[in-house]
Amino acid sequence: MKLVYFAWVRERIGVSEETVAPPAGTETIADLVRWLKTRDEGYEAAFENEAIVRAAIDHHHVKPDAVITGAREIAFFPPMTGG
């Protein structure tokens, strides 16, 4: 599964994208974030406040309870503001 990171999420993790194989039982965005946070302190810092980091599955915005089965790409990014 391809993960893509934007803005300060990318800066804290240290990579713009990567391919991962989450462990069995990782079924939702929330599960994926919990697993990522265990990988190292960069991920933990990026997802420190899980409520503000947004996610998209295959270019569609989703909520933390969205199922990731079959996802080709999951993107994580901070909240966006208009102006």
MOPEZI-V554534 format. One record per helix or strand of 2 or more residues. SS is the DSSP state (a for helix, b for strand). FROM is the first residue (numbers start at 1). LEN is the number of residues. If there is no record, write none. Layout:
ss:SS from:FROM len:LEN
ss:SS from:FROM len:LEN
This chain:
ss:b from:2 len:4
ss:a from:7 len:7
ss:b from:17 len:3
ss:a from:29 len:9
ss:a from:41 len:6
ss:b from:54 len:4
ss:b from:60 len:3
ss:b from:73 len:5
